[in-house]
Amino acid sequence: MKTTRLACALVTLAVLVGVATKIDRAAADQYDRRVEIENNTSYTIVRFYASSVGQSSWQEDILGQSVIPPYSSVVINIDDGTGYCLYDFRAEFDDGEAVEDRRVNVCELGVFSYDE
């Protein structure tokens, strides 16, 4: 009898954990991860990276062949399909400088600016 109750309790717990995980994932998927990247400097951003927190390396250059000229902006969809909200950003400028920003919450942020 105790074994049956324990088995039922474990099954119920597994179901509840599965439902909670699906709810958390569904809630995270509802976020808009598009961020306007503003370049408020006199230098061109030639490469831009956004990697989810915890990655050991930068992902591909999001800009590809494009750049963000001085005093311009571009909207980038940061969503990589993982459901994550926290990303590390890296912008590389045409003067050779690179700026890294950690733990940027793209689910709550609409605009991210680089300023002189």
N, CA, C and O atoms as CSV, one atom per row, in Angstrom:
chain,resi,resn,atom,element,x,y,z
A,1,MET,N,N,0.816,-1.186,0.000
A,1,MET,CA,C,0.000,0.000,0.000
A,1,MET,C,C,0.866,1.258,0.000
A,1,MET,O,O,0.635,2.190,-0.770
A,2,LYS,N,N,1.903,1.263,0.911
A,2,LYS,CA,C,2.787,2.414,0.963
A,2,LYS,C,C,3.538,2.591,-0.353
A,2,LYS,O,O,3.769,3.714,-0.799
A,3,THR,N,N,3.916,1.470,-0.971
A,3,THR,CA,C,4.636,1.524,-2.232
A,3,THR,C,C,3.767,2.141,-3.325
A,3,THR,O,O,4.258,2.917,-4.145
A,4,THR,N,N,2.488,1.801,-3.340
A,4,THR,CA,C,1.555,2.350,-4.318
A,4,THR,C,C,1.395,3.852,-4.123
A,4,THR,O,O,1.397,4.609,-5.093
A,5,ARG,N,N,1.255,4.288,-2.869
A,5,ARG,CA,C,1.121,5.722,-2.590
A,5,ARG,C,C,2.378,6.482,-2.997
A,5,ARG,O,O,2.308,7.569,-3.570
A,6,LEU,N,N,3.534,5.885,-2.687
A,6,LEU,CA,C,4.798,6.524,-3.044
A,6,LEU,C,C,4.928,6.626,-4.555
A,6,LEU,O,O,5.359,7.655,-5.074
A,7,ALA,N,N,4.563,5.575,-5.255
A,7,ALA,CA,C,4.630,5.585,-6.721
A,7,ALA,C,C,3.693,6.640,-7.286
A,7,ALA,O,O,4.064,7.366,-8.208
A,8,CYS,N,N,2.486,6.735,-6.747
A,8,CYS,CA,C,1.522,7.751,-7.201
A,8,CYS,C,C,2.040,9.156,-6.918
A,8,CYS,O,O,1.900,10.057,-7.744
A,9,ALA,N,N,2.632,9.332,-5.756
A,9,ALA,CA,C,3.175,10.644,-5.394
A,9,ALA,C,C,4.316,11.027,-6.334
A,9,ALA,O,O,4.411,12.180,-6.755
A,10,LEU,N,N,5.170,10.080,-6.661
A,10,LEU,CA,C,6.284,10.355,-7.571
A,10,LEU,C,C,5.789,10.676,-8.979
A,10,LEU,O,O,6.315,11.579,-9.631
A,11,VAL,N,N,4.793,9.953,-9.445
A,11,VAL,CA,C,4.213,10.232,-10.764
A,11,VAL,C,C,3.583,11.623,-10.774
A,11,VAL,O,O,3.770,12.383,-11.724
A,12,THR,N,N,2.850,11.950,-9.741
A,12,THR,CA,C,2.225,13.267,-9.642
A,12,THR,C,C,3.281,14.363,-9.640
A,12,THR,O,O,3.129,15.375,-10.323
A,13,LEU,N,N,4.342,14.167,-8.879
A,13,LEU,CA,C,5.426,15.140,-8.825
A,13,LEU,C,C,6.066,15.318,-10.200
A,13,LEU,O,O,6.331,16.444,-10.618
A,14,ALA,N,N,6.312,14.231,-10.893
A,14,ALA,CA,C,6.916,14.295,-12.226
A,14,ALA,C,C,6.023,15.066,-13.193
A,14,ALA,O,O,6.506,15.867,-13.993
A,15,VAL,N,N,4.728,14.821,-13.113
A,15,VAL,CA,C,3.779,15.528,-13.980
A,15,VAL,C,C,3.787,17.019,-13.665
A,15,VAL,O,O,3.813,17.845,-14.577
A,16,LEU,N,N,3.765,17.368,-12.380
A,16,LEU,CA,C,3.766,18.779,-11.984
A,16,LEU,C,C,5.043,19.481,-12.423
A,16,LEU,O,O,4.992,20.622,-12.884
A,17,VAL,N,N,6.182,18.820,-12.288
A,17,VAL,CA,C,7.448,19.410,-12.732
A,17,VAL,C,C,7.419,19.613,-14.242
A,17,VAL,O,O,7.858,20.651,-14.736
A,18,GLY,N,N,6.916,18.649,-14.965
A,18,GLY,CA,C,6.818,18.774,-16.420
A,18,GLY,C,C,5.914,19.917,-16.830
A,18,GLY,O,O,6.248,20.661,-17.752
A,19,VAL,N,N,4.788,20.073,-16.176
A,19,VAL,CA,C,3.860,21.168,-16.474
A,19,VAL,C,C,4.506,22.509,-16.144
A,19,VAL,O,O,4.411,23.451,-16.930
A,20,ALA,N,N,5.158,22.604,-14.997
A,20,ALA,CA,C,5.810,23.856,-14.594
A,20,ALA,C,C,6.900,24.235,-15.593
A,20,ALA,O,O,7.054,25.407,-15.935
A,21,THR,N,N,7.651,23.244,-16.055
A,21,THR,CA,C,8.702,23.510,-17.042
A,21,THR,C,C,8.103,24.031,-18.339
A,21,THR,O,O,8.632,24.967,-18.939
A,22,LYS,N,N,7.002,23.428,-18.772
A,22,LYS,CA,C,6.346,23.892,-19.996
A,22,LYS,C,C,5.803,25.304,-19.832
A,22,LYS,O,O,5.883,26.110,-20.759
A,23,ILE,N,N,5.253,25.609,-18.666
A,23,ILE,CA,C,4.720,26.953,-18.414
A,23,ILE,C,C,5.854,27.966,-18.425
A,23,ILE,O,O,5.729,29.022,-19.045
A,24,ASP,N,N,6.977,27.659,-17.737
A,24,ASP,CA,C,8.123,28.564,-17.725
A,24,ASP,C,C,8.649,28.784,-19.131
A,24,ASP,O,O,8.951,29.916,-19.510
A,25,ARG,N,N,8.759,27.727,-19.901
A,25,ARG,CA,C,9.260,27.806,-21.275
A,25,ARG,C,C,8.297,28.629,-22.130
A,25,ARG,O,O,8.738,29.457,-22.928
A,26,ALA,N,N,6.990,28.414,-21.976
A,26,ALA,CA,C,6.000,29.166,-22.749
A,26,ALA,C,C,6.056,30.640,-22.391
A,26,ALA,O,O,5.958,31.496,-23.271
A,27,ALA,N,N,6.214,30.949,-21.105
A,27,ALA,CA,C,6.307,32.349,-20.683
A,27,ALA,C,C,7.547,32.998,-21.262
A,27,ALA,O,O,7.484,34.136,-21.727
A,28,ALA,N,N,8.668,32.305,-21.247
A,28,ALA,CA,C,9.911,32.852,-21.797
A,28,ALA,C,C,9.799,33.049,-23.300
A,28,ALA,O,O,10.347,34.008,-23.843
A,29,ASP,N,N,9.093,32.150,-23.975
A,29,ASP,CA,C,8.948,32.264,-25.427
A,29,ASP,C,C,8.100,33.458,-25.831
A,29,ASP,O,O,8.170,33.890,-26.982
A,30,GLN,N,N,7.305,34.001,-24.927
A,30,GLN,CA,C,6.437,35.124,-25.247
A,30,GLN,C,C,7.184,36.449,-25.297
A,30,GLN,O,O,6.651,37.434,-25.807
A,31,TYR,N,N,8.412,36.492,-24.778
A,31,TYR,CA,C,9.160,37.739,-24.744
A,31,TYR,C,C,9.651,38.131,-26.130
A,31,TYR,O,O,10.013,37.283,-26.945
A,32,ASP,N,N,9.654,39.433,-26.377
A,32,ASP,CA,C,10.213,39.993,-27.597
A,32,ASP,C,C,11.697,40.225,-27.343
A,32,ASP,O,O,12.055,41.010,-26.464
A,33,ARG,N,N,12.545,39.572,-28.079
A,33,ARG,CA,C,13.986,39.695,-27.885
A,33,ARG,C,C,14.635,40.594,-28.934
A,33,ARG,O,O,15.847,40.544,-29.144
A,34,ARG,N,N,13.821,41.412,-29.586
A,34,ARG,CA,C,14.393,42.382,-30.523
A,34,ARG,C,C,14.892,43.578,-29.734
A,34,ARG,O,O,14.173,44.138,-28.907
A,35,VAL,N,N,16.128,43.960,-29.999
A,35,VAL,CA,C,16.754,45.073,-29.289
A,35,VAL,C,C,17.313,46.040,-30.331
A,35,VAL,O,O,17.995,45.641,-31.275
A,36,GLU,N,N,17.008,47.308,-30.134
A,36,GLU,CA,C,17.602,48.335,-30.993
A,36,GLU,C,C,18.982,48.656,-30.441
A,36,GLU,O,O,19.118,49.087,-29.296
A,37,ILE,N,N,20.002,48.443,-31.258
A,37,ILE,CA,C,21.380,48.740,-30.877
A,37,ILE,C,C,21.714,50.117,-31.431
A,37,ILE,O,O,21.756,50.318,-32.645
A,38,GLU,N,N,21.951,51.063,-30.527
A,38,GLU,CA,C,22.275,52.436,-30.914
A,38,GLU,C,C,23.780,52.651,-30.826
A,38,GLU,O,O,24.410,52.325,-29.821
A,39,ASN,N,N,24.338,53.200,-31.883
A,39,ASN,CA,C,25.749,53.555,-31.901
A,39,ASN,C,C,25.849,55.071,-31.796
A,39,ASN,O,O,25.810,55.772,-32.808
A,40,ASN,N,N,25.977,55.572,-30.583
A,40,ASN,CA,C,26.080,57.009,-30.341
A,40,ASN,C,C,27.537,57.425,-30.192
A,40,ASN,O,O,27.881,58.236,-29.332
A,41,THR,N,N,28.382,56.862,-31.038
A,41,THR,CA,C,29.813,57.185,-31.018
A,41,THR,C,C,30.213,57.683,-32.403
A,41,THR,O,O,29.418,57.647,-33.342
A,42,SER,N,N,31.437,58.140,-32.514
A,42,SER,CA,C,31.948,58.603,-33.810
A,42,SER,C,C,32.668,57.490,-34.571
A,42,SER,O,O,33.320,57.746,-35.583
A,43,TYR,N,N,32.547,56.255,-34.081
A,43,TYR,CA,C,33.178,55.099,-34.724
A,43,TYR,C,C,32.112,54.124,-35.204
A,43,TYR,O,O,31.018,54.052,-34.644
A,44,THR,N,N,32.444,53.383,-36.237
A,44,THR,CA,C,31.525,52.391,-36.799
A,44,THR,C,C,31.643,51.075,-36.027
A,44,THR,O,O,32.749,50.606,-35.755
A,45,ILE,N,N,30.500,50.485,-35.676
A,45,ILE,CA,C,30.502,49.130,-35.114
A,45,ILE,C,C,30.600,48.174,-36.293
A,45,ILE,O,O,29.708,48.123,-37.140
A,46,VAL,N,N,31.690,47.419,-36.339
A,46,VAL,CA,C,31.927,46.531,-37.477
A,46,VAL,C,C,31.528,45.088,-37.195
A,46,VAL,O,O,31.274,44.318,-38.121
A,47,ARG,N,N,31.474,44.719,-35.913
A,47,ARG,CA,C,31.026,43.385,-35.523
A,47,ARG,C,C,30.235,43.495,-34.227
A,47,ARG,O,O,30.545,44.304,-33.352
A,48,PHE,N,N,29.196,42.654,-34.128
A,48,PHE,CA,C,28.382,42.641,-32.912
A,48,PHE,C,C,28.023,41.200,-32.591
A,48,PHE,O,O,27.569,40.449,-33.454
A,49,TYR,N,N,28.235,40.829,-31.336
A,49,TYR,CA,C,27.972,39.474,-30.871
A,49,TYR,C,C,27.010,39.510,-29.684
A,49,TYR,O,O,27.062,40.422,-28.858
A,50,ALA,N,N,26.150,38.530,-29.610
A,50,ALA,CA,C,25.261,38.351,-28.465
A,50,ALA,C,C,25.211,36.856,-28.176
A,50,ALA,O,O,24.673,36.079,-28.965
A,51,SER,N,N,25.769,36.466,-27.054
A,51,SER,CA,C,25.798,35.060,-26.666
A,51,SER,C,C,25.076,34.903,-25.340
A,51,SER,O,O,25.264,35.705,-24.426
A,52,SER,N,N,24.257,33.877,-25.237
A,52,SER,CA,C,23.547,33.671,-23.967
A,52,SER,C,C,24.566,33.457,-22.855
A,52,SER,O,O,25.617,32.849,-23.058
A,53,VAL,N,N,24.229,33.970,-21.678
A,53,VAL,CA,C,25.124,33.886,-20.524
A,53,VAL,C,C,25.516,32.430,-20.298
A,53,VAL,O,O,24.679,31.529,-20.369
A,54,GLY,N,N,26.776,32.217,-20.031
A,54,GLY,CA,C,27.255,30.864,-19.778
A,54,GLY,C,C,27.944,30.231,-20.971
A,54,GLY,O,O,28.568,29.180,-20.828
A,55,GLN,N,N,27.849,30.838,-22.139
A,55,GLN,CA,C,28.542,30.307,-23.310
A,55,GLN,C,C,30.044,30.517,-23.134
A,55,GLN,O,O,30.467,31.532,-22.580
A,56,SER,N,N,30.834,29.584,-23.592
A,56,SER,CA,C,32.286,29.693,-23.425
A,56,SER,C,C,32.939,30.484,-24.551
A,56,SER,O,O,34.119,30.826,-24.466
A,57,SER,N,N,32.179,30.780,-25.610
A,57,SER,CA,C,32.743,31.562,-26.708
A,57,SER,C,C,31.636,32.426,-27.325
A,57,SER,O,O,30.447,32.179,-27.124
A,58,TRP,N,N,32.054,33.432,-28.071
A,58,TRP,CA,C,31.097,34.297,-28.758
A,58,TRP,C,C,30.510,33.539,-29.929
A,58,TRP,O,O,31.208,32.783,-30.604
A,59,GLN,N,N,29.228,33.741,-30.167
A,59,GLN,CA,C,28.575,33.140,-31.314
A,59,GLN,C,C,28.968,33.933,-32.564
A,59,GLN,O,O,29.854,34.784,-32.495
A,60,GLU,N,N,28.329,33.671,-33.691
A,60,GLU,CA,C,28.708,34.364,-34.925
A,60,GLU,C,C,28.385,35.854,-34.860
A,60,GLU,O,O,27.523,36.291,-34.097
A,61,ASP,N,N,29.095,36.612,-35.675
A,61,ASP,CA,C,28.867,38.051,-35.799
A,61,ASP,C,C,27.469,38.270,-36.356
A,61,ASP,O,O,27.185,37.884,-37.490
A,62,ILE,N,N,26.603,38.880,-35.575
A,62,ILE,CA,C,25.207,39.076,-35.971
A,62,ILE,C,C,25.090,40.015,-37.174
A,62,ILE,O,O,24.181,39.870,-37.991
A,63,LEU,N,N,26.003,40.966,-37.280
A,63,LEU,CA,C,25.919,41.945,-38.372
A,63,LEU,C,C,26.309,41.352,-39.728
A,63,LEU,O,O,25.884,41.856,-40.767
A,64,GLY,N,N,27.106,40.297,-39.724
A,64,GLY,CA,C,27.552,39.717,-40.993
A,64,GLY,C,C,28.335,40.742,-41.789
A,64,GLY,O,O,29.349,41.256,-41.318
A,65,GLN,N,N,27.873,41.039,-42.987
A,65,GLN,CA,C,28.543,42.012,-43.851
A,65,GLN,C,C,28.114,43.449,-43.549
A,65,GLN,O,O,28.690,44.388,-44.098
A,66,SER,N,N,27.125,43.633,-42.696
A,66,SER,CA,C,26.616,44.967,-42.368
A,66,SER,C,C,27.453,45.596,-41.248
A,66,SER,O,O,28.252,44.925,-40.597
A,67,VAL,N,N,27.250,46.885,-41.046
A,67,VAL,CA,C,27.880,47.623,-39.951
A,67,VAL,C,C,26.841,48.565,-39.366
A,67,VAL,O,O,25.769,48.759,-39.939
A,68,ILE,N,N,27.169,49.150,-38.217
A,68,ILE,CA,C,26.322,50.196,-37.635
A,68,ILE,C,C,27.150,51.486,-37.652
A,68,ILE,O,O,28.035,51.664,-36.816
A,69,PRO,N,N,26.868,52.373,-38.590
A,69,PRO,CA,C,27.643,53.609,-38.709
A,69,PRO,C,C,27.479,54.492,-37.466
A,69,PRO,O,O,26.569,54.286,-36.663
A,70,PRO,N,N,28.373,55.477,-37.320
A,70,PRO,CA,C,28.249,56.410,-36.195
A,70,PRO,C,C,26.866,57.070,-36.178
A,70,PRO,O,O,26.309,57.422,-37.218
A,71,TYR,N,N,26.339,57.225,-34.975
A,71,TYR,CA,C,25.057,57.908,-34.727
A,71,TYR,C,C,23.906,57.285,-35.515
A,71,TYR,O,O,23.022,57.976,-36.022
A,72,SER,N,N,23.949,55.959,-35.597
A,72,SER,CA,C,22.894,55.191,-36.266
A,72,SER,C,C,22.455,54.062,-35.340
A,72,SER,O,O,23.050,53.833,-34.287
A,73,SER,N,N,21.419,53.373,-35.749
A,73,SER,CA,C,20.961,52.228,-34.968
A,73,SER,C,C,20.416,51.154,-35.887
A,73,SER,O,O,20.127,51.398,-37.058
A,74,VAL,N,N,20.284,49.966,-35.332
A,74,VAL,CA,C,19.714,48.836,-36.057
A,74,VAL,C,C,18.967,47.976,-35.038
A,74,VAL,O,O,19.385,47.857,-33.887
A,75,VAL,N,N,17.869,47.384,-35.470
A,75,VAL,CA,C,17.112,46.474,-34.608
A,75,VAL,C,C,17.585,45.053,-34.906
A,75,VAL,O,O,17.593,44.607,-36.053
A,76,ILE,N,N,17.975,44.361,-33.847
A,76,ILE,CA,C,18.482,42.999,-33.976
A,76,ILE,C,C,17.598,42.066,-33.167
A,76,ILE,O,O,17.262,42.359,-32.020
A,77,ASN,N,N,17.222,40.947,-33.763
A,77,ASN,CA,C,16.479,39.914,-33.048
A,77,ASN,C,C,17.492,39.005,-32.371
A,77,ASN,O,O,18.175,38.229,-33.038
A,78,ILE,N,N,17.592,39.096,-31.058
A,78,ILE,CA,C,18.575,38.347,-30.284
A,78,ILE,C,C,18.128,36.909,-30.034
A,78,ILE,O,O,18.934,36.095,-29.583
A,79,ASP,N,N,16.896,36.579,-30.307
A,79,ASP,CA,C,16.340,35.255,-30.014
A,79,ASP,C,C,17.116,34.175,-30.753
A,79,ASP,O,O,17.153,34.155,-31.983
A,80,ASP,N,N,17.739,33.271,-29.990
A,80,ASP,CA,C,18.479,32.161,-30.594
A,80,ASP,C,C,17.745,30.831,-30.444
A,80,ASP,O,O,18.303,29.768,-30.716
A,81,GLY,N,N,16.489,30.902,-30.009
A,81,GLY,CA,C,15.682,29.693,-29.877
A,81,GLY,C,C,15.821,28.974,-28.550
A,81,GLY,O,O,15.150,27.967,-28.325
A,82,THR,N,N,16.679,29.468,-27.664
A,82,THR,CA,C,16.895,28.785,-26.385
A,82,THR,C,C,15.883,29.190,-25.331
A,82,THR,O,O,15.690,28.465,-24.354
A,83,GLY,N,N,15.227,30.340,-25.507
A,83,GLY,CA,C,14.308,30.842,-24.499
A,83,GLY,C,C,14.995,31.680,-23.439
A,83,GLY,O,O,14.343,32.162,-22.512
A,84,TYR,N,N,16.305,31.862,-23.560
A,84,TYR,CA,C,17.048,32.651,-22.580
A,84,TYR,C,C,16.753,34.135,-22.736
A,84,TYR,O,O,16.401,34.602,-23.819
A,85,CYS,N,N,16.901,34.869,-21.633
A,85,CYS,CA,C,16.741,36.319,-21.640
A,85,CYS,C,C,18.057,37.043,-21.395
A,85,CYS,O,O,18.215,38.187,-21.822
A,86,LEU,N,N,19.008,36.401,-20.714
A,86,LEU,CA,C,20.263,37.060,-20.369
A,86,LEU,C,C,21.355,36.737,-21.382
A,86,LEU,O,O,21.656,35.575,-21.653
A,87,TYR,N,N,21.937,37.799,-21.931
A,87,TYR,CA,C,22.966,37.670,-22.954
A,87,TYR,C,C,24.150,38.555,-22.623
A,87,TYR,O,O,24.016,39.583,-21.959
A,88,ASP,N,N,25.318,38.134,-23.102
A,88,ASP,CA,C,26.506,38.970,-23.079
A,88,ASP,C,C,26.641,39.588,-24.469
A,88,ASP,O,O,26.487,38.902,-25.479
A,89,PHE,N,N,26.929,40.887,-24.512
A,89,PHE,CA,C,27.104,41.606,-25.775
A,89,PHE,C,C,28.578,41.939,-25.962
A,89,PHE,O,O,29.306,42.168,-24.995
A,90,ARG,N,N,28.999,41.963,-27.204
A,90,ARG,CA,C,30.338,42.435,-27.571
A,90,ARG,C,C,30.213,43.228,-28.864
A,90,ARG,O,O,29.742,42.716,-29.879
A,91,ALA,N,N,30.643,44.483,-28.809
A,91,ALA,CA,C,30.672,45.337,-29.991
A,91,ALA,C,C,32.121,45.633,-30.315
A,91,ALA,O,O,32.903,46.007,-29.440
A,92,GLU,N,N,32.476,45.461,-31.588
A,92,GLU,CA,C,33.830,45.769,-32.047
A,92,GLU,C,C,33.744,46.949,-32.999
A,92,GLU,O,O,32.949,46.951,-33.939
A,93,PHE,N,N,34.572,47.948,-32.743
A,93,PHE,CA,C,34.545,49.198,-33.500
A,93,PHE,C,C,35.685,49.248,-34.517
A,93,PHE,O,O,36.666,48.511,-34.411
A,94,ASP,N,N,35.533,50.136,-35.506
A,94,ASP,CA,C,36.532,50.225,-36.569
A,94,ASP,C,C,37.868,50.804,-36.108
A,94,ASP,O,O,38.837,50.766,-36.866
A,95,ASP,N,N,37.946,51.333,-34.897
A,95,ASP,CA,C,39.224,51.816,-34.370
A,95,ASP,C,C,39.959,50.713,-33.600
A,95,ASP,O,O,41.019,50.957,-33.024
A,96,GLY,N,N,39.397,49.501,-33.592
A,96,GLY,CA,C,40.020,48.364,-32.926
A,96,GLY,C,C,39.548,48.135,-31.505
A,96,GLY,O,O,39.880,47.113,-30.905
A,97,GLU,N,N,38.779,49.062,-30.952
A,97,GLU,CA,C,38.276,48.898,-29.580
A,97,GLU,C,C,37.111,47.909,-29.566
A,97,GLU,O,O,36.306,47.849,-30.496
A,98,ALA,N,N,37.050,47.139,-28.485
A,98,ALA,CA,C,35.926,46.217,-28.270
A,98,ALA,C,C,35.336,46.511,-26.899
A,98,ALA,O,O,36.063,46.741,-25.933
A,99,VAL,N,N,34.009,46.500,-26.826
A,99,VAL,CA,C,33.310,46.754,-25.575
A,99,VAL,C,C,32.426,45.551,-25.284
A,99,VAL,O,O,31.646,45.120,-26.133
A,100,GLU,N,N,32.557,45.012,-24.064
A,100,GLU,CA,C,31.742,43.874,-23.655
A,100,GLU,C,C,30.826,44.282,-22.519
A,100,GLU,O,O,31.243,44.960,-21.579
A,101,ASP,N,N,29.584,43.866,-22.615
A,101,ASP,CA,C,28.585,44.102,-21.569
A,101,ASP,C,C,28.000,42.751,-21.205
A,101,ASP,O,O,27.627,41.968,-22.078
A,102,ARG,N,N,27.924,42.485,-19.915
A,102,ARG,CA,C,27.496,41.178,-19.420
A,102,ARG,C,C,26.079,41.224,-18.863
A,102,ARG,O,O,25.624,42.230,-18.319
A,103,ARG,N,N,25.408,40.095,-19.023
A,103,ARG,CA,C,24.095,39.851,-18.408
A,103,ARG,C,C,23.051,40.904,-18.806
A,103,ARG,O,O,22.356,41.456,-17.954
A,104,VAL,N,N,22.957,41.166,-20.089
A,104,VAL,CA,C,21.959,42.097,-20.611
A,104,VAL,C,C,20.647,41.334,-20.756
A,104,VAL,O,O,20.606,40.296,-21.417
A,105,ASN,N,N,19.581,41.834,-20.148
A,105,ASN,CA,C,18.285,41.163,-20.198
A,105,ASN,C,C,17.523,41.643,-21.432
A,105,ASN,O,O,16.897,42.703,-21.410
A,106,VAL,N,N,17.579,40.857,-22.504
A,106,VAL,CA,C,16.945,41.251,-23.766
A,106,VAL,C,C,15.431,41.089,-23.732
A,106,VAL,O,O,14.743,41.580,-24.627
A,107,CYS,N,N,14.899,40.412,-22.722
A,107,CYS,CA,C,13.450,40.268,-22.596
A,107,CYS,C,C,12.814,41.538,-22.028
A,107,CYS,O,O,11.625,41.784,-22.233
A,108,GLU,N,N,13.594,42.332,-21.325
A,108,GLU,CA,C,13.081,43.560,-20.712
A,108,GLU,C,C,13.599,44.820,-21.372
A,108,GLU,O,O,13.122,45.915,-21.076
A,109,LEU,N,N,14.555,44.685,-22.250
A,109,LEU,CA,C,15.251,45.835,-22.828
A,109,LEU,C,C,14.777,46.084,-24.250
A,109,LEU,O,O,14.670,45.146,-25.040
A,110,GLY,N,N,14.496,47.323,-24.583
A,110,GLY,CA,C,14.114,47.651,-25.948
A,110,GLY,C,C,15.223,48.310,-26.736
A,110,GLY,O,O,15.307,48.165,-27.956
A,111,VAL,N,N,16.094,49.053,-26.012
A,111,VAL,CA,C,17.180,49.792,-26.653
A,111,VAL,C,C,18.443,49.620,-25.831
A,111,VAL,O,O,18.414,49.689,-24.603
A,112,PHE,N,N,19.564,49.394,-26.529
A,112,PHE,CA,C,20.877,49.299,-25.883
A,112,PHE,C,C,21.794,50.263,-26.603
A,112,PHE,O,O,21.934,50.191,-27.824
A,113,SER,N,N,22.429,51.175,-25.857
A,113,SER,CA,C,23.232,52.229,-26.480
A,113,SER,C,C,24.707,52.111,-26.163
A,113,SER,O,O,25.105,51.778,-25.047
A,114,TYR,N,N,25.503,52.393,-27.174
A,114,TYR,CA,C,26.942,52.583,-27.010
A,114,TYR,C,C,27.196,54.069,-27.138
A,114,TYR,O,O,26.900,54.670,-28.170
A,115,ASP,N,N,27.748,54.668,-26.081
A,115,ASP,CA,C,27.975,56.106,-26.039
A,115,ASP,C,C,29.455,56.389,-25.840
A,115,ASP,O,O,30.195,55.578,-25.283
A,116,GLU,N,N,29.862,57.555,-26.307
A,116,GLU,CA,C,31.262,57.959,-26.094
A,116,GLU,C,C,31.452,58.457,-24.694
A,116,GLU,O,O,32.560,58.842,-24.321
